[in-house]
Amino acid sequence: MSDDGIEALMRAASRIKGGEAFSSELLVQEGVPVALRLVLAAAVLTASDRPVNKKLVTATAPAARSATYRDHAELLEHVTTLLPTLVQAQLDRTASGASVTDLARQLQEANRIIQKERELRQKAELERDHVASYARELHWKLRDEYDAIIREKTEKVRHLRPLPGGMTDPLLDDAP
């Protein structure tokens, strides 16, 4: 492995894996170059779906802002403008899943659909209440008329009684 700071970065990663806290001092002690820290910071910000700007890159790196702006201005410009596209292309290629932006859009769409369904339900409930109210009112208006029809039918009904010595059924007479 050639030493462009990669070995220093791997030593720092080993110390962090061993339980040591990530800090600027750790990276300085291991000799990780600022340029490598800037590239790594921009990749981390892009992968975590956060904005990639000079201030966040230098804070995430961590690197001194004034010295970075002075000594690595061109690299910082390229890291903030070009690297997010490269990292996103690699993430898309690995199909890492939905981004925060996609999830936020899906959530907004779901909330819109839920709101629309609530409005439709509320409208249907109002229509149902209106129909139920109409049915109750109609029932009370027609109740007297309905009761009169029932009384009239019961008065017209003739109860039939068998007559003594009445007709016999010819089918039953042939029974054994």
C-alpha positions, 0 to 999 in steps of 0.5 A, spaced: 500 500 500 503 506 497 503 512 503 498 517 500 496 518 507 492 511 506 496 508 511 495 513 516 488 513 515 488 506 516 492 507 523 487 512 525 481 507 523 484 501 527 485 506 533 477 508 533 475 501 532 479 499 538 475 504 542 478 511 542 474 517 540 474 520 533 477 527 534 482 532 530 487 530 535 487 523 533 488 524 525 493 529 527 497 524 531 497 519 526 499 524 520 492 523 516 493 529 511 488 534 510 486 533 503 484 526 505 480 528 511 476 533 506 475 528 501 473 523 506 468 528 509 465 530 503 463 523 501 461 522 508 456 528 508 454 525 501 452 518 503 449 521 509 444 525 505 446 532 508 448 538 504 455 538 502 458 545 503 465 548 505 463 549 512 460 542 513 466 539 510 471 542 514 467 541 520 466 534 519 474 533 516 475 536 522 480 541 519 482 548 521 477 552 516 482 558 515 488 554 513 484 549 509 481 555 505 488 558 504 492 551 503 486 547 500 482 552 496 482 548 490 481 541 493 475 544 497 472 547 491 472 540 487 470 536 493 464 540 494 462 541 487 464 534 484 465 529 489 457 529 491 456 527 484 461 521 484 459 518 491 451 519 489 453 515 483 456 509 487 451 509 492 446 509 486 450 503 483 450 499 489 442 500 490 443 502 497 435 504 498 431 510 498 435 517 500 432 522 505 429 526 500 425 520 497 423 518 503 421 525 505 417 526 498 413 519 500 411 521 507 409 528 504 405 524 498 402 519 504 400 525 508 396 528 502 393 522 501 391 521 508 388 528 508 384 527 502 381 520 505 379 524 511 376 529 507 372 524 503 370 520 510 368 527 513 363 528 507 361 521 507 359 522 514 355 528 513 351 525 507 350 519 511 347 523 517 343 527 512 340 521 509 339 518 516 335 525 519 331 525 512 329 517 514 327 519 521 323 525 519 319 521 514 318 515 519 315 520 524 311 524 518 308 517 516 307 513 522 300 515 523 298 513 516 302 507 517 298 505 524 292 507 520 293 502 515 295 496 520 289 498 524 285 497 517 288 491 515 287 487 522 279 490 522 278 487 515 281 480 517 276 474 518 278 469 523 275 462 520 273 457 524 271 450 522 264 448 522 261 442 526 259 437 521 262 441 515 265 438 509 270 433 509 276 432 505 275 427 499 282 425 499 282 424 507 276 419 506 280 414 502 286 414 507 286 407 510 
